Amino acid sequence: MIIDLPDTTVAEVNRRLISAREEGGAVALGRVLTFLIYTPHDGEEQAISAANDASSEHPMRIVVVTEPEADSGAPGLSAQIRLGGDAGASEVVVLRPEG
């Protein structure tokens, strides 16, 4: 499951993550660690793929923060939550700051 959150806040990302866990029965307590990745926009999917591969051995929460593009406009935040098959053996939160 992929949940896109354009023009959002960190509080909304947290609320949607909790809601998705409650609705889908995802268990967050078995996570070994939280893995934080900072990557350029063009490296985002490659970083997520590598982290998902690692999560099959060590279940983890993955938080990806992409580097804002130089001309990305007004300050803001877009996010994406990936759970289930779209997140390997983990949950993935992608944060895309703008501006």
trRosetta pair geometry for C-beta under 8 A, 3 or more apart (Angstrom, degrees):
i j d omega theta_ij theta_ji phi_ij phi_ji
1 20 7.0 -177 104 -155 139 123
1 24 7.0 -136 13 -84 153 152
1 82 7.3 161 84 -153 53 45
1 83 4.8 -11 59 63 100 93
1 84 5.0 75 5 23 83 126
1 85 7.9 96 -11 38 53 77
1 86 6.2 -135 44 21 27 125
2 80 6.3 -11 -169 -173 95 106
2 81 7.3 157 -156 81 45 53
2 82 5.3 -9 -104 -103 76 76
2 86 5.2 -115 -58 159 89 172
3 16 5.8 -173 137 161 151 130
3 20 6.4 -119 -25 -74 147 140
3 80 6.8 157 80 -159 53 54
3 81 4.3 -2 54 54 107 101
3 82 7.9 -158 23 -69 69 35
3 83 7.7 25 -4 5 104 104
4 78 7.9 -12 -174 -179 84 100
4 79 7.9 157 -162 92 43 51
4 80 5.4 -18 -108 -107 58 87
5 8 4.0 10 151 -42 108 155
5 12 6.3 164 -164 119 137 115
5 13 6.1 -176 70 -90 166 76
5 16 6.4 -164 -75 17 134 163
5 78 6.7 163 94 -166 64 56
5 79 4.3 -7 65 65 114 90
5 80 6.7 -169 23 -78 79 36
5 81 7.1 51 -12 -9 116 94
6 78 4.9 -12 -127 -125 53 105
7 76 5.7 -36 -122 -178 68 135
7 77 7.5 102 -140 69 26 52
7 78 6.5 -4 -37 -86 37 79
8 12 4.6 -124 -169 76 102 134
8 13 6.1 107 132 -51 134 84
8 77 5.7 -78 70 99 68 94
8 78 6.5 93 18 -124 94 35
8 79 5.3 -74 59 20 137 106
9 12 4.7 99 54 5 78 100
9 13 7.2 -136 97 -5 44 85
9 77 6.6 100 -105 58 30 130
10 13 5.5 -49 -149 34 37 115
10 14 6.4 39 152 -19 66 104
10 77 7.1 -19 -49 120 69 170
10 95 7.9 8 -98 -117 86 130
11 14 5.8 -54 -151 36 31 112
11 15 6.4 33 151 -20 65 106
12 15 5.5 -51 -144 36 34 113
12 16 6.2 30 158 -15 67 106
13 16 6.1 -59 -148 40 27 107
13 17 6.2 30 153 -22 63 109
13 79 4.8 -32 -97 107 121 171
13 81 6.9 157 -157 -59 82 110
13 93 6.5 87 175 -156 124 123
13 95 7.4 -15 -99 -92 167 95
14 17 5.7 -55 -146 34 29 113
14 18 6.4 27 157 -16 64 106
15 18 6.0 -57 -151 37 28 108
15 19 6.2 28 152 -18 64 111
16 19 5.5 -54 -143 40 33 115
16 20 6.1 35 157 -21 66 105
16 81 6.1 -166 115 -6 114 151
17 20 5.9 -53 -146 35 28 110
17 21 6.5 30 153 -20 62 105
17 81 5.7 -165 -88 -122 80 143
17 91 7.4 97 -150 162 107 143
17 93 6.7 -23 -88 -88 134 122
18 21 5.7 -55 -151 34 31 113
18 22 6.4 28 154 -17 65 107
19 22 5.8 -57 -148 37 30 109
19 23 6.2 22 158 -13 66 111
20 23 5.9 -57 -139 42 29 107
20 24 5.7 -1 170 7 67 118
20 26 6.8 12 125 15 84 132
20 81 6.3 177 3 127 162 144
20 83 5.7 177 150 -14 132 156
21 24 6.6 -71 -132 53 19 90
21 25 7.6 -74 176 110 52 2
21 26 4.5 -92 -126 62 68 99
21 27 7.8 120 -158 -74 103 18
21 28 6.2 -32 -125 -28 143 111
21 83 7.9 -158 -77 -119 61 148
22 25 7.9 21 -178 -68 20 38
24 83 6.4 125 70 131 165 145
24 84 7.0 -103 -175 -55 148 111
26 83 5.7 -80 -76 -160 153 128
26 84 7.5 -106 -87 -57 115 71
26 91 6.6 84 168 -74 146 123
27 30 5.5 46 120 5 114 107
28 31 5.9 -22 -176 -12 60 119
28 61 7.0 29 -150 -71 99 120
28 91 6.9 -35 -104 5 93 140
30 59 5.7 13 121 90 93 151
31 34 7.1 50 144 -66 136 64
31 59 5.3 -116 -116 124 50 93
31 60 5.5 90 -162 -127 96 29
31 61 5.1 13 -151 -25 158 86
31 90 7.1 78 -118 -133 104 85
31 91 7.9 -64 -84 22 133 96
32 58 4.7 -77 45 -177 153 89
32 59 5.6 123 -6 66 91 64
32 60 5.6 -53 55 -77 85 80
33 58 6.9 6 22 152 103 118
33 60 4.9 -18 68 -121 71 109
33 61 7.6 -128 112 35 41 74
34 60 6.5 157 -101 -174 22 92
34 61 4.5 -21 -113 69 77 104
34 62 7.8 173 -162 -82 57 22
34 63 6.4 19 178 -3 101 110
35 51 5.7 174 106 -145 144 120
35 54 7.6 107 -83 91 168 134
35 55 8.0 -124 12 -75 142 96
35 60 4.9 50 -11 147 108 144
35 61 7.1 173 22 83 69 49
35 62 5.0 -20 68 -109 102 69
35 63 7.2 173 84 26 49 67
36 63 5.1 -17 -109 69 69 103
36 65 7.3 5 -171 2 90 106
37 47 4.9 148 172 166 149 132
37 48 7.7 -161 61 -71 159 56
37 51 6.3 -102 -42 -56 141 142
37 62 6.8 5 1 -172 114 94
37 63 7.1 173 26 89 70 51
37 64 4.7 -17 69 -112 108 72
37 65 7.1 175 89 27 55 64
38 64 8.0 160 -85 -162 26 53
38 65 5.0 -18 -107 71 72 100
38 66 7.9 154 -158 -102 52 17
38 67 6.9 75 173 -59 87 83
39 43 4.3 -125 180 90 115 109
39 44 5.6 157 96 -84 128 52
39 47 4.6 -129 -61 -24 158 156
39 64 6.5 -28 23 -163 114 99
39 65 7.6 141 23 78 64 51
39 66 5.9 -39 76 -113 76 63
39 67 6.8 -116 108 -9 30 91
40 43 4.9 77 58 13 81 106
40 44 7.7 -110 95 -39 45 74
40 66 7.0 33 168 -162 17 81
40 67 4.8 -31 -106 35 52 124
41 44 6.1 -26 -164 -24 36 115
41 66 5.2 69 -89 -179 58 127
41 67 6.6 -99 -28 62 69 78
41 69 6.1 -1 -26 -63 143 98
41 96 7.8 61 -107 -134 91 109
43 46 5.3 -66 -163 49 63 113
43 47 5.5 64 142 -27 89 107
44 47 6.0 -65 -151 36 24 108
44 48 6.4 19 158 -16 64 109
44 64 6.3 100 -147 160 85 140
44 66 5.3 -20 -84 -93 117 119
44 94 6.9 61 -166 -143 121 128
45 48 5.6 -54 -144 38 33 111
45 49 6.2 37 156 -23 66 106
46 49 5.8 -53 -147 35 29 114
46 50 6.5 27 155 -17 63 106
47 50 5.9 -56 -149 37 30 109
47 51 6.3 26 155 -15 65 109
47 64 6.2 134 104 -125 124 122
48 51 5.8 -58 -145 41 31 109
48 52 6.1 35 155 -23 66 106
48 62 7.0 121 -131 135 71 148
48 64 6.0 -43 -76 -58 93 154
48 82 7.8 70 -164 32 134 156
48 92 6.1 55 -143 -147 109 150
48 94 7.3 -29 -82 -81 131 116
49 52 5.7 -53 -146 34 28 113
49 53 6.6 33 153 -21 61 102
50 53 5.7 -51 -154 31 32 114
50 54 6.7 29 150 -15 64 105
51 54 5.6 -54 -150 38 36 111
51 55 6.3 43 149 -29 66 104
51 60 7.5 -98 179 78 98 126
51 62 4.7 107 143 -120 142 141
51 64 7.7 -156 17 -69 157 107
51 88 7.8 -171 109 27 67 149
51 90 7.4 -70 140 46 96 156
51 92 7.5 121 97 -105 128 111
52 55 5.4 -50 -147 28 34 117
52 56 7.5 46 153 -30 59 89
52 62 7.5 -67 -65 -18 62 160
52 87 6.7 -158 -112 178 107 37
52 88 3.2 163 -162 -33 90 140
52 89 7.6 130 -164 22 66 65
52 90 6.7 -139 -116 32 61 111
52 92 7.4 -36 -75 -60 96 132
53 56 6.3 -44 -170 10 36 111
53 88 7.1 -112 -48 -120 26 150
54 57 6.2 -63 -170 40 48 103
54 58 6.2 -26 156 44 82 99
54 60 7.4 -8 110 21 100 133
55 58 6.5 -84 -127 76 36 59
55 59 5.8 53 -172 -122 83 37
55 60 5.2 -119 -111 35 93 87
55 62 6.9 -80 -64 -40 133 118
55 87 7.8 -47 91 151 165 75
55 88 4.6 113 69 111 124 129
55 89 4.4 -175 132 62 95 87
55 90 3.8 -85 -149 -28 152 118
56 88 6.1 -95 -54 -180 81 111
56 89 5.0 130 -95 -2 46 131
59 89 5.0 -98 -102 137 82 106
59 90 5.9 165 -160 -86 63 76
60 90 5.0 -16 69 -115 57 132
61 90 6.2 174 -95 -173 26 104
61 91 5.4 -13 -124 62 76 92
61 93 7.4 10 176 3 96 104
62 87 7.4 -175 34 -160 116 98
62 90 5.4 77 -10 126 100 144
62 91 7.1 -170 30 90 74 44
62 92 4.5 -16 71 -110 110 75
62 93 7.2 175 92 27 58 61
63 92 7.9 169 -82 -158 28 51
63 93 5.0 -11 -113 66 71 102
63 95 7.0 11 -176 -2 88 110
64 92 6.7 11 -3 -172 111 97
64 93 7.1 -180 26 90 69 50
64 94 4.6 -15 67 -113 110 71
64 95 6.9 177 88 26 55 67
65 95 4.9 -16 -107 69 71 106
65 97 7.1 16 -165 -6 95 104
66 94 7.1 28 -22 -175 105 94
66 95 7.2 -166 15 90 73 54
66 96 4.9 0 44 -112 120 75
66 97 7.5 -168 71 28 71 68
68 72 5.1 -109 -177 16 94 151
68 96 7.8 116 -95 177 66 63
68 97 5.0 -66 -65 97 108 89
68 98 5.9 145 -132 -119 110 25
68 99 6.6 -74 -159 47 148 31
69 72 4.3 123 62 -60 86 101
69 98 7.9 -8 37 -129 83 71
72 98 4.3 -140 144 -153 123 78
72 99 5.6 -108 93 -48 98 36
73 76 7.9 -11 97 17 100 113
73 98 6.1 -8 64 165 87 116
73 99 5.8 -59 94 -80 51 83
74 98 7.0 36 82 119 51 111
74 99 5.1 -32 138 -87 24 133
75 97 7.8 -22 -155 -177 73 91
75 98 6.5 151 -150 92 27 72
75 99 3.4 -127 -78 87 45 150
76 97 7.6 160 87 -159 41 53
76 98 4.6 -7 59 57 82 115
76 99 6.0 95 10 -4 66 123
77 95 6.5 -30 -160 -163 108 90
77 96 7.0 137 -161 75 56 55
77 97 5.6 -28 -102 -105 78 58
77 98 6.8 -160 -75 14 28 85
78 96 4.5 -21 68 67 91 111
78 98 6.8 57 -3 -28 95 117
79 93 6.7 -14 -170 -174 113 84
79 94 6.3 155 -159 84 59 61
79 95 5.3 -16 -106 -105 93 57
79 96 6.7 -173 -81 20 40 78
80 92 7.9 -4 108 114 90 96
80 93 7.6 162 83 -157 51 42
80 94 4.3 1 54 53 96 112
80 96 7.7 42 -3 -10 94 111
81 91 7.3 -12 -169 -179 88 100
81 92 7.3 152 -161 86 41 59
81 93 5.7 -10 -107 -106 72 72
81 94 7.8 -152 -69 23 29 74
82 86 4.2 -118 -162 118 102 105
82 87 4.2 152 121 -70 93 95
82 91 7.0 163 83 -164 60 53
82 92 4.0 -1 54 58 108 107
82 93 7.9 -155 24 -69 72 31
82 94 7.3 49 -9 -12 105 105
83 86 6.7 37 56 58 31 98
83 87 5.3 -21 -116 3 19 138
83 91 5.4 -4 -102 -121 78 90
83 92 7.8 -155 -63 31 42 69
84 87 6.3 90 49 26 33 97
86 92 7.6 -108 123 36 83 121
87 90 5.3 -115 153 80 101 64
87 91 5.3 13 169 -119 161 30
87 92 4.5 -165 -125 0 101 96
88 92 7.9 78 25 -39 92 116
